[in-house]
Amino acid sequence: MSALSLKVKRAGSFWSRARGLLNTKRFPREFEGLYLEPCRAVHTLGMRYDIDLLFLDKNLRIVKIAKRVAPQCFSIACEDAYGVIELKAGKACDFWLG
């Protein structure tokens, strides 16, 4: 099994998870992913651009990938997830090993 590194910003508080990437015109340059923890579902209501999602279990293993999730999507969920990394659209393919 191989490991990949990713520069993420952690959103651990209720308000930082609720805000997420809202009110941004494009994906921020200062990090590669926004890690929402704990989190099993996200929405893109109010977003202005597509994003990719990596749903992770408590051991930080990927349990689901959602590619190019469009703005205004009501809910994307994964029951087995503990956290979610929001990525710039097209970046999830870097983590697809199968």
C-alpha positions as CSV (number, residue, x, y, z in Angstrom):
1,M,0.0,0.0,0.0
2,S,1.4,3.4,-0.9
3,A,0.9,6.7,0.9
4,L,0.4,10.1,-0.6
5,S,0.9,13.5,1.0
6,L,-1.3,16.5,0.7
7,K,-1.2,19.9,2.2
8,V,-4.6,20.4,3.9
9,K,-6.2,23.0,6.1
10,R,-8.2,21.4,8.9
11,A,-11.8,22.6,9.6
12,G,-12.5,21.1,12.9
13,S,-15.0,23.5,14.6
14,F,-18.7,23.6,13.8
15,W,-18.4,27.1,12.1
16,S,-15.3,26.3,10.1
17,R,-16.9,23.1,8.7
18,A,-20.2,25.0,8.0
19,R,-18.3,27.8,6.2
20,G,-16.0,25.4,4.3
21,L,-15.2,26.9,0.9
22,L,-18.2,29.1,0.7
23,N,-17.7,32.7,-0.4
24,T,-14.6,31.9,-2.3
25,K,-14.4,32.7,-6.1
26,R,-11.9,29.9,-6.8
27,F,-10.1,27.2,-4.8
28,P,-7.6,28.8,-2.4
29,R,-3.9,28.6,-3.3
30,E,-2.6,28.4,0.2
31,F,-3.6,24.7,0.6
32,E,-4.4,21.7,-1.6
33,G,-7.4,20.4,0.4
34,L,-9.8,21.4,3.1
35,Y,-10.2,18.6,5.7
36,L,-13.7,18.6,7.4
37,E,-13.6,16.5,10.5
38,P,-16.0,15.0,11.7
39,C,-18.0,15.0,8.5
40,R,-20.0,12.4,6.5
41,A,-21.8,14.7,4.1
42,V,-21.2,18.0,2.3
43,H,-23.2,20.3,0.1
44,T,-22.1,22.8,-2.6
45,L,-25.0,25.3,-2.1
46,G,-23.6,28.7,-2.6
47,M,-20.4,27.4,-4.3
48,R,-19.1,29.0,-7.5
49,Y,-17.0,26.2,-8.8
50,D,-16.7,22.4,-9.0
51,I,-14.8,20.4,-6.4
52,D,-13.7,16.8,-5.8
53,L,-14.3,15.0,-2.5
54,L,-12.3,12.3,-0.7
55,F,-14.4,10.7,2.0
56,L,-12.1,9.2,4.7
57,D,-12.5,6.7,7.5
58,K,-11.0,7.2,11.0
59,N,-7.7,5.7,9.8
60,L,-7.6,8.3,7.0
61,R,-8.2,5.6,4.3
62,I,-10.3,6.7,1.3
63,V,-13.7,5.1,1.4
64,K,-15.4,7.1,-1.4
65,I,-14.4,9.6,-4.1
66,A,-16.8,12.1,-5.7
67,K,-15.4,13.8,-8.8
68,R,-16.4,17.2,-10.2
69,V,-19.2,17.9,-7.8
70,A,-21.0,20.9,-9.3
71,P,-22.2,24.0,-7.4
72,Q,-25.7,24.0,-5.9
73,C,-25.6,20.2,-5.1
74,F,-27.8,19.6,-2.1
75,S,-25.9,16.7,-0.5
76,I,-23.1,14.2,-1.2
77,A,-22.8,11.7,1.6
78,C,-20.9,8.6,2.7
79,E,-22.1,6.7,5.8
80,D,-18.7,5.0,6.3
81,A,-16.8,8.3,6.4
82,Y,-15.4,10.1,9.4
83,G,-14.0,13.1,7.5
84,V,-14.0,14.7,4.0
85,I,-11.3,16.4,2.1
86,E,-12.5,19.0,-0.4
87,L,-10.1,19.3,-3.4
88,K,-9.8,21.4,-6.5
89,A,-11.8,19.8,-9.3
90,G,-9.7,17.2,-11.2
91,K,-7.4,16.5,-8.2
92,A,-9.2,13.3,-7.0
93,C,-7.7,11.4,-9.9
94,D,-4.3,11.8,-8.1
95,F,-5.7,9.5,-5.4
96,W,-7.5,6.9,-7.5
97,L,-5.3,3.8,-7.3
98,G,-7.7,1.2,-8.6
